[in-house]
Amino acid sequence: MKFDIARRTRLEALVAVLALVAGACGRHESNDLDLSAGWVPGPDAPSSDSKLHTPPPPFSEGIFPCSECHEADMPVNTKRRELSMAHTDIVLKHDEEHRWCLDCHDAADRDSLHLAGGDKVPFEESYRLCGQCHGDKYRDWRAGVHGRRGGNWDGEKSYLLCVNCHNAHSPRFAPIKPLPPPPKPERTP
Amino acid sequence: MNAPETTRRDMLCTLAGCAAAALAGGCSDFTHTEFFRGHFKELSEDELTAIREKIEAECKTKYDKDVTVSNTPAREGVQFAYALDISRCVGCRRCVYACVAENNQSRDPVVQWIRVLEMDKEKGIDFEHANPYYDAETVPRPGHFYLPVACQHCADPACVKSCPVGATWKEPDGIVVIDYDWCIGCRCCMSACPYGARRFNWKEPSLPADQVNANMHILGNRPRPKGVVEKCTWCVQRVRDGRYPACVEVCPVGARKFGNLLDPSSEIRYVLDKKRVFVLKNELATHPRFYYFYGL
């Protein structure tokens, strides 16, 4: 079919008019973004009353609070570099091309993490940080479908933090040793 | 025509009864009540209590352990279902051994209710080429995926239809159970089950006393005798108390999900609503309540 510019313009105009009508229509009021009010967390975002009961984060021994070493007068080096003085055991295999320590760890408040927007997140709620990129997993996890659950199917469930199973710096699961196979049935003579 | 036949049957029954009574008189642990008791569903509360107490006493003698054999019935408004994420299962067999420990399966001969099948990614789900005996330094092995199979608790179970004595049935909450005292060991159910989910006790099951799980259900994990069929009960002793089955709790990758189909906010409904779900051997119309899904 030959491309008809005039026809395309007409179509676009029609779409624009329809969109305007839909926008002006009172029925869709709730869908309109009120930019002045700022962003309001959706029903999936945790508020203080819907805080999940999760175990404490699995810190390496003696590592927390971070501020014990990262004292207030310690200059913050925001330059991306290979760490040589400390934390040399950490191998970053988590989109390492694009991110490094201070994308998640807060440079000003060392005992805290931060979201991409700058909001601080305590280590106890690190799932909010993970959920920024892994929104689908976060949604599944909140529903009880991603990750390991214990407790009751009709009541109190035990949740785990993302970092209880995944190493935050290298989240892919390492292969594990399987338990022994069942014996093969013996051939009778 | 009818009258003589009934008479013949009556006579045979009487004869059999006399023979059994004679046998029962001579054998100490073959009591009159046990042999002549009615079908499980027709038992009175008192009869059930007597049977439960008898099993508890037997366990005390055999394992020197105080066990509780419950008879928690199905809850109203509950239809159980199970979902397993095959995109996450790594084939580590933690579920198999948690099941053995929870459900008092025989250690020797080895009886395991869950069989983890290793399959070739290139072939897809292909039972002809599935390998339950894989062993490796680490799993998952490259190029393979894993499909754990146990009782599918079908909505229209072939095993139940095939049982000639009604020793296996579907409970109101969807769990397919076996009355081990009623099973005659004919194994018709095993050949009827398209999933190979049932196990037969060819020998006297052995269960080390220190490994007995004392929380038992009369239709679930209480010790089984030789010569009967057993299978997964979704840990009836746990789930009727509101808990998750043992395999759900132990799975290190969180691939196993369990809940009430009738509860719109349950995990199982979330999976059915939002994930790509399938059942095994759908074409057989057994309507499994065990759903496999791709969570990734």
HADDOCK unambig.tbl for C-alpha pairs under 7 A between the chains (distance, minus, plus):
assign (segid A and resid 143 and name CA) (segid B and resid 267 and name CA) 6.42 0.50 0.50
assign (segid A and resid 144 and name CA) (segid B and resid 267 and name CA) 5.92 0.50 0.50
assign (segid A and resid 145 and name CA) (segid B and resid 257 and name CA) 6.93 0.50 0.50
assign (segid A and resid 145 and name CA) (segid B and resid 267 and name CA) 6.01 0.50 0.50
assign (segid A and resid 146 and name CA) (segid B and resid 254 and name CA) 6.74 0.50 0.50
assign (segid A and resid 147 and name CA) (segid B and resid 253 and name CA) 6.42 0.50 0.50
assign (segid A and resid 147 and name CA) (segid B and resid 254 and name CA) 4.42 0.50 0.50
assign (segid A and resid 148 and name CA) (segid B and resid 249 and name CA) 6.91 0.50 0.50
assign (segid A and resid 148 and name CA) (segid B and resid 251 and name CA) 6.87 0.50 0.50
assign (segid A and resid 148 and name CA) (segid B and resid 252 and name CA) 6.73 0.50 0.50
assign (segid A and resid 148 and name CA) (segid B and resid 253 and name CA) 6.40 0.50 0.50
assign (segid A and resid 148 and name CA) (segid B and resid 254 and name CA) 3.83 0.50 0.50
assign (segid A and resid 149 and name CA) (segid B and resid 249 and name CA) 5.99 0.50 0.50
assign (segid A and resid 149 and name CA) (segid B and resid 254 and name CA) 6.90 0.50 0.50
assign (segid A and resid 150 and name CA) (segid B and resid 244 and name CA) 6.72 0.50 0.50
assign (segid A and resid 150 and name CA) (segid B and resid 249 and name CA) 5.05 0.50 0.50
assign (segid A and resid 151 and name CA) (segid B and resid 243 and name CA) 5.80 0.50 0.50
assign (segid A and resid 151 and name CA) (segid B and resid 244 and name CA) 6.29 0.50 0.50
assign (segid A and resid 152 and name CA) (segid B and resid 242 and name CA) 5.26 0.50 0.50
assign (segid A and resid 152 and name CA) (segid B and resid 243 and name CA) 4.09 0.50 0.50
assign (segid A and resid 152 and name CA) (segid B and resid 244 and name CA) 5.55 0.50 0.50
assign (segid A and resid 153 and name CA) (segid B and resid 242 and name CA) 5.82 0.50 0.50
assign (segid A and resid 153 and name CA) (segid B and resid 243 and name CA) 5.71 0.50 0.50
assign (segid A and resid 153 and name CA) (segid B and resid 244 and name CA) 5.63 0.50 0.50
assign (segid A and resid 153 and name CA) (segid B and resid 258 and name CA) 6.88 0.50 0.50
assign (segid A and resid 153 and name CA) (segid B and resid 259 and name CA) 5.55 0.50 0.50
assign (segid A and resid 154 and name CA) (segid B and resid 242 and name CA) 5.69 0.50 0.50
assign (segid A and resid 175 and name CA) (segid B and resid 138 and name CA) 5.51 0.50 0.50
assign (segid A and resid 175 and name CA) (segid B and resid 139 and name CA) 5.33 0.50 0.50
assign (segid A and resid 175 and name CA) (segid B and resid 140 and name CA) 6.20 0.50 0.50
assign (segid A and resid 176 and name CA) (segid B and resid 92 and name CA) 6.98 0.50 0.50
assign (segid A and resid 176 and name CA) (segid B and resid 138 and name CA) 4.85 0.50 0.50
assign (segid A and resid 176 and name CA) (segid B and resid 139 and name CA) 5.49 0.50 0.50
assign (segid A and resid 177 and name CA) (segid B and resid 92 and name CA) 6.64 0.50 0.50
assign (segid A and resid 177 and name CA) (segid B and resid 137 and name CA) 5.59 0.50 0.50
assign (segid A and resid 177 and name CA) (segid B and resid 138 and name CA) 4.31 0.50 0.50
assign (segid A and resid 177 and name CA) (segid B and resid 139 and name CA) 6.07 0.50 0.50
assign (segid A and resid 178 and name CA) (segid B and resid 91 and name CA) 6.83 0.50 0.50
assign (segid A and resid 178 and name CA) (segid B and resid 92 and name CA) 4.06 0.50 0.50
assign (segid A and resid 178 and name CA) (segid B and resid 93 and name CA) 5.98 0.50 0.50
assign (segid A and resid 178 and name CA) (segid B and resid 136 and name CA) 6.93 0.50 0.50
assign (segid A and resid 178 and name CA) (segid B and resid 138 and name CA) 6.31 0.50 0.50
assign (segid A and resid 178 and name CA) (segid B and resid 139 and name CA) 6.22 0.50 0.50
assign (segid A and resid 179 and name CA) (segid B and resid 92 and name CA) 6.08 0.50 0.50
assign (segid A and resid 179 and name CA) (segid B and resid 93 and name CA) 5.51 0.50 0.50
assign (segid A and resid 179 and name CA) (segid B and resid 94 and name CA) 6.68 0.50 0.50
assign (segid A and resid 180 and name CA) (segid B and resid 135 and name CA) 6.80 0.50 0.50
assign (segid A and resid 181 and name CA) (segid B and resid 133 and name CA) 5.21 0.50 0.50
assign (segid A and resid 181 and name CA) (segid B and resid 134 and name CA) 6.47 0.50 0.50
assign (segid A and resid 181 and name CA) (segid B and resid 135 and name CA) 6.29 0.50 0.50
assign (segid A and resid 182 and name CA) (segid B and resid 133 and name CA) 6.36 0.50 0.50
